[in-house]
């Protein structure tokens, strides 16, 4: 009986350390189950009963709290200030060529790496539309997809 208390206590500590290290709420239910098994052990329950208590309490706490935890942890992606560029026009300041991995465009007063959404080469000075942002790159529509307008100056 005494050894079982130490085993359950060690498991509680282990599960709490893993929980603290991951911060993903993956072992907290097992810590609760181990606590219940420790209490059962202290009350004189046999090893089989302790294991059943551990499994049942872990399963019940998991089933009872998992939907709430998922709701809390599944936060919607926060929109960034850069997202305001999407749908806006930009000026190509360095020819965009996806194959060569080159291209810059000025949007919202900032210079961004840029790639063409359809893989076409877009010349410097062209006006493009920002379709989306992938990491730190603007994905833009080539001029023929918007209005075919070209501008002589890369300044906005």
ABEGO torsion letter per residue (X at the ends): XAAAAAAAAAAAAAAAAAAAAAGAGAAAAAAAAAAAAAAAAAAGBBAAAAAAAAAAAAAAAAAAAAAAAAAAABBBBBBBAAAAABGBBBBBABBBBAAAGBEBBBBGGBBBBBBBAAGBBBBBGBBBBBABBBEABBBBBBAAABAGBBBABABX
